[in-house]
Amino acid sequence: MTTESTVRFIAHFTVTNPDEYRIYEKGFFPILRSHGGRFLTYDDAPTVLEGAYEQGRTVVLEFDSEDALNAWWNSAEYRELAVHRHAGTTTHSVTVIHSPPGR
């Protein structure tokens, strides 16, 4: 799918191996920036108003388009780095949020 509007990437995970996760964190930001991604925020203890929530960290990123997000997510350098994320976390969800359609 090709889009030309801003998308947000939301990941929710629990760190299970801090050493592996630190390796991931150290390499993460240069790769994100090289693909035009922007780190917006993270929260280790969000306020949940309704529904079930797994404890962990929620991270929010932003990209100018879904194509840019997919280029980052599928890039060889990110896939190589993601091995450390998989070894150091339990992923609860990874979500892409699209901008509302034009009216």
LOBA-93934 format. One record per atom (N, C-alpha, C, O): residue in three letters; x, y, z; atom name. Coordinates in steps of 0.2 Angstrom, whole numbers, plus 5000, padded with zeros to 4 digits. Last residue first. Example, Ala and Ser with C-alpha at 12.3 -4.5 7.8 and 13.67 -1.06 7.14 Angstrom:
2
SITE   type     c1     c2     c3   atom
SITE    SER   5064   4989   5035      N
SITE    SER   5068   4995   5036     CA
SITE    SER   5064   5000   5039      C
SITE    SER   5067   5006   5040      O
SITE    ALA   5066   4972   5039      N
SITE    ALA   5062   4978   5039     CA
SITE    ALA   5066   4984   5039      C
SITE    ALA   5071   4983   5042      O
This chain:
103
SITE   type     c1     c2     c3   atom
SITE    ARG   4946   5075   5017      N
SITE    ARG   4938   5076   5017     CA
SITE    ARG   4937   5081   5012      C
SITE    ARG   4931   5083   5011      O
SITE    GLY   4958   5062   5018      N
SITE    GLY   4956   5069   5017     CA
SITE    GLY   4948   5069   5016      C
SITE    GLY   4945   5065   5014      O
SITE    PRO   4958   5050   5032      N
SITE    PRO   4958   5052   5025     CA
SITE    PRO   4955   5059   5024      C
SITE    PRO   4952   5062   5028      O
SITE    PRO   4970   5052   5046      N
SITE    PRO   4963   5052   5043     CA
SITE    PRO   4963   5053   5035      C
SITE    PRO   4967   5058   5033      O
SITE    SER   4985   5043   5045      N
SITE    SER   4982   5049   5046     CA
SITE    SER   4974   5048   5043      C
SITE    SER   4973   5044   5039      O
SITE    HIS   4987   5027   5053      N
SITE    HIS   4987   5031   5047     CA
SITE    HIS   4983   5038   5049      C
SITE    HIS   4979   5038   5053      O
SITE    ILE   4998   5018   5063      N
SITE    ILE   4992   5022   5063     CA
SITE    ILE   4992   5027   5057      C
SITE    ILE   4997   5031   5057      O
SITE    VAL   5003   5002   5065      N
SITE    VAL   5004   5008   5061     CA
SITE    VAL   4997   5011   5061      C
SITE    VAL   4992   5009   5059      O
SITE    THR   5010   4993   5079      N
SITE    THR   5004   4995   5075     CA
SITE    THR   5006   5001   5071      C
SITE    THR   5010   5005   5073      O
SITE    VAL   5014   4979   5088      N
SITE    VAL   5017   4984   5083     CA
SITE    VAL   5011   4986   5079      C
SITE    VAL   5008   4982   5075      O
SITE    SER   5014   4971   5104      N
SITE    SER   5010   4974   5098     CA
SITE    SER   5015   4979   5094      C
SITE    SER   5019   4982   5097      O
SITE    HIS   5022   4965   5112      N
SITE    HIS   5015   4964   5113     CA
SITE    HIS   5011   4966   5107      C
SITE    HIS   5006   4963   5105      O
SITE    THR   5037   4956   5113      N
SITE    THR   5033   4961   5109     CA
SITE    THR   5026   4959   5110      C
SITE    THR   5023   4954   5109      O
SITE    THR   5049   4955   5124      N
SITE    THR   5043   4952   5122     CA
SITE    THR   5039   4957   5119      C
SITE    THR   5037   4962   5122      O
SITE    THR   5067   4957   5121      N
SITE    THR   5060   4960   5123     CA
SITE    THR   5055   4954   5121      C
SITE    THR   5056   4950   5117      O
SITE    GLY   5079   4953   5116      N
SITE    GLY   5079   4957   5122     CA
SITE    GLY   5072   4959   5125      C
SITE    GLY   5072   4962   5130      O
SITE    ALA   5078   4947   5104      N
SITE    ALA   5082   4943   5109     CA
SITE    ALA   5081   4946   5116      C
SITE    ALA   5082   4943   5121      O
SITE    HIS   5072   4957   5096      N
SITE    HIS   5069   4950   5097     CA
SITE    HIS   5072   4946   5103      C
SITE    HIS   5068   4943   5107      O
SITE    ARG   5082   4966   5097      N
SITE    ARG   5076   4968   5100     CA
SITE    ARG   5072   4961   5101      C
SITE    ARG   5069   4960   5106      O
SITE    HIS   5092   4959   5090      N
SITE    HIS   5093   4961   5097     CA
SITE    HIS   5087   4963   5100      C
SITE    HIS   5086   4961   5106      O
SITE    VAL   5087   4959   5077      N
SITE    VAL   5088   4953   5081     CA
SITE    VAL   5089   4954   5088      C
SITE    VAL   5087   4950   5092      O
SITE    ALA   5086   4972   5073      N
SITE    ALA   5080   4969   5076     CA
SITE    ALA   5081   4962   5079      C
SITE    ALA   5078   4960   5084      O
SITE    LEU   5098   4974   5066      N
SITE    LEU   5098   4976   5072     CA
SITE    LEU   5092   4973   5076      C
SITE    LEU   5092   4972   5082      O
SITE    GLU   5094   4968   5053      N
SITE    GLU   5100   4965   5057     CA
SITE    GLU   5100   4967   5064      C
SITE    GLU   5101   4963   5069      O
SITE    ARG   5083   4976   5050      N
SITE    ARG   5082   4969   5051     CA
SITE    ARG   5088   4966   5055      C
SITE    ARG   5087   4962   5059      O
SITE    TYR   5090   4988   5048      N
SITE    TYR   5086   4988   5054     CA
SITE    TYR   5084   4980   5055      C
SITE    TYR   5084   4978   5061      O
SITE    GLU   5098   4985   5037      N
SITE    GLU   5102   4987   5043     CA
SITE    GLU   5097   4987   5049      C
SITE    GLU   5099   4985   5055      O
SITE    ALA   5089   4982   5027      N
SITE    ALA   5094   4977   5030     CA
SITE    ALA   5097   4979   5036      C
SITE    ALA   5098   4974   5041      O
SITE    SER   5072   4987   5030      N
SITE    SER   5079   4989   5028     CA
SITE    SER   5084   4983   5031      C
SITE    SER   5082   4981   5036      O
SITE    ASN   5059   4987   5034      N
SITE    ASN   5062   4981   5030     CA
SITE    ASN   5069   4982   5028      C
SITE    ASN   5072   4978   5024      O
SITE    TRP   5057   4999   5041      N
SITE    TRP   5056   4992   5044     CA
SITE    TRP   5059   4986   5041      C
SITE    TRP   5061   4982   5044      O
SITE    TRP   5061   5009   5031      N
SITE    TRP   5065   5008   5037     CA
SITE    TRP   5064   5001   5040      C
SITE    TRP   5069   4997   5042      O
SITE    ALA   5051   5006   5022      N
SITE    ALA   5058   5006   5020     CA
SITE    ALA   5062   5005   5026      C
SITE    ALA   5067   5001   5025      O
SITE    ASN   5039   5008   5029      N
SITE    ASN   5041   5001   5027     CA
SITE    ASN   5048   5001   5025      C
SITE    ASN   5051   4996   5025      O
SITE    LEU   5040   5022   5031      N
SITE    LEU   5040   5018   5037     CA
SITE    LEU   5042   5011   5035      C
SITE    LEU   5046   5007   5038      O
SITE    ALA   5039   5026   5018      N
SITE    ALA   5046   5028   5022     CA
SITE    ALA   5046   5023   5028      C
SITE    ALA   5051   5021   5029      O
SITE    ASP   5026   5022   5015      N
SITE    ASP   5032   5020   5011     CA
SITE    ASP   5039   5021   5015      C
SITE    ASP   5043   5016   5015      O
SITE    GLU   5019   5030   5023      N
SITE    GLU   5019   5023   5025     CA
SITE    GLU   5025   5019   5021      C
SITE    GLU   5028   5015   5023      O
SITE    SER   5027   5045   5027      N
SITE    SER   5023   5041   5023     CA
SITE    SER   5024   5034   5025      C
SITE    SER   5028   5032   5029      O
SITE    ASP   5035   5052   5037      N
SITE    ASP   5031   5056   5032     CA
SITE    ASP   5026   5052   5028      C
SITE    ASP   5021   5054   5025      O
SITE    PHE   5033   5045   5053      N
SITE    PHE   5036   5045   5047     CA
SITE    PHE   5032   5049   5042      C
SITE    PHE   5026   5049   5043      O
SITE    GLU   5036   5043   5071      N
SITE    GLU   5032   5046   5065     CA
SITE    GLU   5036   5046   5059      C
SITE    GLU   5042   5047   5059      O
SITE    LEU   5033   5033   5085      N
SITE    LEU   5038   5035   5080     CA
SITE    LEU   5033   5039   5075      C
SITE    LEU   5027   5037   5075      O
SITE    VAL   5032   5028   5102      N
SITE    VAL   5029   5031   5096     CA
SITE    VAL   5034   5034   5092      C
SITE    VAL   5037   5039   5094      O
SITE    VAL   5032   5014   5113      N
SITE    VAL   5036   5019   5109     CA
SITE    VAL   5032   5022   5103      C
SITE    VAL   5028   5018   5100      O
SITE    THR   5029   5008   5129      N
SITE    THR   5026   5010   5123     CA
SITE    THR   5030   5015   5120      C
SITE    THR   5032   5020   5123      O
SITE    ARG   5035   4995   5139      N
SITE    ARG   5036   5001   5136     CA
SITE    ARG   5032   5002   5130      C
SITE    ARG   5031   4997   5126      O
SITE    GLY   5025   4986   5152      N
SITE    GLY   5030   4987   5147     CA
SITE    GLY   5031   4994   5145      C
SITE    GLY   5028   4999   5148      O
SITE    GLN   5010   4976   5156      N
SITE    GLN   5016   4981   5158     CA
SITE    GLN   5021   4981   5153      C
SITE    GLN   5023   4976   5149      O
SITE    GLU   4996   4976   5145      N
SITE    GLU   5002   4972   5148     CA
SITE    GLU   5007   4977   5150      C
SITE    GLU   5008   4982   5146      O
SITE    TYR   4980   4979   5149      N
SITE    TYR   4986   4982   5147     CA
SITE    TYR   4992   4978   5150      C
SITE    TYR   4992   4977   5156      O
SITE    ALA   4962   4980   5145      N
SITE    ALA   4968   4977   5148     CA
SITE    ALA   4974   4980   5145      C
SITE    ALA   4975   4982   5139      O
SITE    GLY   4951   4995   5147      N
SITE    GLY   4954   4989   5144     CA
SITE    GLY   4960   4986   5148      C
SITE    GLY   4963   4989   5152      O
SITE    GLU   4955   5012   5150      N
SITE    GLU   4950   5007   5149     CA
SITE    GLU   4953   5001   5146      C
SITE    GLU   4958   5002   5142      O
SITE    LEU   4965   5020   5153      N
SITE    LEU   4958   5022   5155     CA
SITE    LEU   4953   5017   5155      C
SITE    LEU   4948   5017   5158      O
SITE    VAL   4981   5020   5159      N
SITE    VAL   4976   5016   5155     CA
SITE    VAL   4969   5018   5157      C
SITE    VAL   4968   5016   5163      O
SITE    THR   4995   5029   5157      N
SITE    THR   4989   5029   5161     CA
SITE    THR   4984   5025   5156      C
SITE    THR   4982   5028   5151      O
SITE    PRO   5011   5021   5155      N
SITE    PRO   5005   5025   5153     CA
SITE    PRO   4999   5024   5157      C
SITE    PRO   4998   5019   5161      O
SITE    ALA   5025   5018   5159      N
SITE    ALA   5019   5018   5164     CA
SITE    ALA   5014   5022   5161      C
SITE    ALA   5012   5027   5165      O
SITE    ASP   5035   5021   5150      N
SITE    ASP   5035   5015   5154     CA
SITE    ASP   5029   5013   5158      C
SITE    ASP   5028   5008   5161      O
SITE    ASP   5034   5028   5134      N
SITE    ASP   5031   5029   5141     CA
SITE    ASP   5032   5022   5144      C
SITE    ASP   5030   5017   5141      O
SITE    TYR   5041   5040   5122      N
SITE    TYR   5040   5033   5125     CA
SITE    TYR   5037   5034   5132      C
SITE    TYR   5037   5039   5135      O
SITE    THR   5040   5049   5107      N
SITE    THR   5040   5048   5114     CA
SITE    THR   5040   5041   5116      C
SITE    THR   5039   5037   5111      O
SITE    LEU   5045   5051   5093      N
SITE    LEU   5040   5056   5097     CA
SITE    LEU   5040   5055   5104      C
SITE    LEU   5041   5060   5108      O
SITE    PHE   5057   5050   5082      N
SITE    PHE   5055   5048   5088     CA
SITE    PHE   5051   5053   5092      C
SITE    PHE   5053   5059   5093      O
SITE    ARG   5055   5049   5064      N
SITE    ARG   5056   5054   5070     CA
SITE    ARG   5053   5050   5077      C
SITE    ARG   5048   5047   5077      O
SITE    GLY   5063   5044   5049      N
SITE    GLY   5059   5043   5055     CA
SITE    GLY   5060   5048   5061      C
SITE    GLY   5066   5050   5061      O
SITE    GLY   5072   5045   5039      N
SITE    GLY   5067   5050   5039     CA
SITE    GLY   5062   5049   5045      C
SITE    GLY   5057   5053   5046      O
SITE    HIS   5081   5035   5039      N
SITE    HIS   5075   5034   5035     CA
SITE    HIS   5070   5039   5036      C
SITE    HIS   5064   5038   5034      O
SITE    SER   5091   5039   5047      N
SITE    SER   5093   5039   5040     CA
SITE    SER   5087   5037   5036      C
SITE    SER   5087   5038   5030      O
SITE    ARG   5084   5039   5059      N
SITE    ARG   5085   5045   5056     CA
SITE    ARG   5087   5045   5049      C
SITE    ARG   5085   5049   5045      O
SITE    LEU   5085   5025   5062      N
SITE    LEU   5078   5028   5061     CA
SITE    LEU   5079   5035   5058      C
SITE    LEU   5075   5036   5053      O
SITE    ILE   5098   5023   5063      N
SITE    ILE   5095   5020   5057     CA
SITE    ILE   5088   5023   5056      C
SITE    ILE   5086   5024   5051      O
SITE    PRO   5102   5030   5074      N
SITE    PRO   5105   5032   5068     CA
SITE    PRO   5101   5029   5062      C
SITE    PRO   5100   5032   5057      O
SITE    PHE   5093   5024   5084      N
SITE    PHE   5092   5031   5082     CA
SITE    PHE   5095   5032   5075      C
SITE    PHE   5092   5036   5071      O
SITE    PHE   5098   5010   5086      N
SITE    PHE   5091   5012   5084     CA
SITE    PHE   5091   5018   5080      C
SITE    PHE   5089   5019   5075      O
SITE    GLY   5110   5006   5092      N
SITE    GLY   5110   5006   5085     CA
SITE    GLY   5103   5009   5082      C
SITE    GLY   5103   5011   5076      O
SITE    LYS   5106   5007   5106      N
SITE    LYS   5112   5010   5104     CA
SITE    LYS   5112   5011   5096      C
SITE    LYS   5114   5016   5093      O
SITE    GLU   5095   4998   5107      N
SITE    GLU   5094   5005   5108     CA
SITE    GLU   5100   5009   5105      C
SITE    GLU   5099   5014   5102      O
SITE    TYR   5102   4985   5105      N
SITE    TYR   5097   4988   5101     CA
SITE    TYR   5096   4995   5101      C
SITE    TYR   5096   4999   5096      O
SITE    ILE   5110   4985   5117      N
SITE    ILE   5113   4985   5110     CA
SITE    ILE   5108   4987   5105      C
SITE    ILE   5110   4991   5100      O
SITE    ARG   5099   4985   5126      N
SITE    ARG   5104   4991   5126     CA
SITE    ARG   5108   4991   5119      C
SITE    ARG   5109   4996   5116      O
SITE    TYR   5094   4973   5124      N
SITE    TYR   5090   4979   5123     CA
SITE    TYR   5094   4985   5122      C
SITE    TYR   5093   4989   5118      O
SITE    GLU   5104   4964   5129      N
SITE    GLU   5102   4964   5122     CA
SITE    GLU   5098   4970   5120      C
SITE    GLU   5099   4973   5114      O
SITE    ASP   5103   4969   5143      N
SITE    ASP   5109   4969   5139     CA
SITE    ASP   5108   4969   5131      C
SITE    ASP   5111   4973   5127      O
SITE    PRO   5090   4966   5147      N
SITE    PRO   5092   4973   5146     CA
SITE    PRO   5098   4973   5142      C
SITE    PRO   5099   4978   5139      O
SITE    ASN   5078   4956   5142      N
SITE    ASN   5085   4955   5143     CA
SITE    ASN   5088   4962   5142      C
SITE    ASN   5089   4964   5136      O
SITE    THR   5065   4960   5142      N
SITE    THR   5066   4954   5146     CA
SITE    THR   5074   4953   5147      C
SITE    THR   5076   4949   5151      O
SITE    VAL   5054   4973   5141      N
SITE    VAL   5061   4971   5141     CA
SITE    VAL   5062   4965   5145      C
SITE    VAL   5061   4966   5151      O
SITE    THR   5039   4972   5132      N
SITE    THR   5042   4971   5139     CA
SITE    THR   5050   4970   5138      C
SITE    THR   5051   4965   5134      O
SITE    PHE   5030   4984   5121      N
SITE    PHE   5035   4978   5123     CA
SITE    PHE   5037   4978   5130      C
SITE    PHE   5037   4983   5133      O
SITE    HIS   5023   4991   5108      N
SITE    HIS   5022   4990   5115     CA
SITE    HIS   5026   4983   5116      C
SITE    HIS   5024   4978   5113      O
SITE    ALA   5024   5004   5096      N
SITE    ALA   5027   4997   5098     CA
SITE    ALA   5026   4997   5105      C
SITE    ALA   5027   5002   5109      O
SITE    ILE   5018   5013   5082      N
SITE    ILE   5017   5012   5090     CA
SITE    ILE   5019   5005   5091      C
SITE    ILE   5016   5000   5089      O
SITE    PHE   5020   5025   5071      N
SITE    PHE   5022   5018   5072     CA
SITE    PHE   5022   5018   5080      C
SITE    PHE   5025   5021   5083      O
SITE    ARG   5010   5035   5060      N
SITE    ARG   5013   5034   5067     CA
SITE    ARG   5014   5027   5068      C
SITE    ARG   5010   5023   5066      O
SITE    VAL   5012   5044   5045      N
SITE    VAL   5009   5038   5049     CA
SITE    VAL   5013   5038   5055      C
SITE    VAL   5019   5041   5056      O
SITE    THR   5006   5057   5033      N
SITE    THR   5010   5055   5039     CA
SITE    THR   5007   5049   5043      C
SITE    THR   5001   5048   5043      O
SITE    SER   5004   5052   5016      N
SITE    SER   5002   5055   5022     CA
SITE    SER   5006   5053   5028      C
SITE    SER   5008   5047   5028      O
SITE    GLU   5004   5044   5005      N
SITE    GLU   5009   5050   5005     CA
SITE    GLU   5007   5054   5011      C
SITE    GLU   5008   5060   5011      O
SITE    THR   5006   5027   5003      N
SITE    THR   5002   5032   5005     CA
SITE    THR   5007   5038   5005      C
SITE    THR   5013   5037   5006      O
SITE    THR   5003   5011   4996      N
SITE    THR   5007   5017   4995     CA
SITE    THR   5003   5023   4998      C
SITE    THR   4997   5024   4996      O
SITE    MET   5004   4994   5000      N
SITE    MET   5000   5000   5000     CA
SITE    MET   5004   5006   5000      C
SITE    MET   5009   5007   5004      O
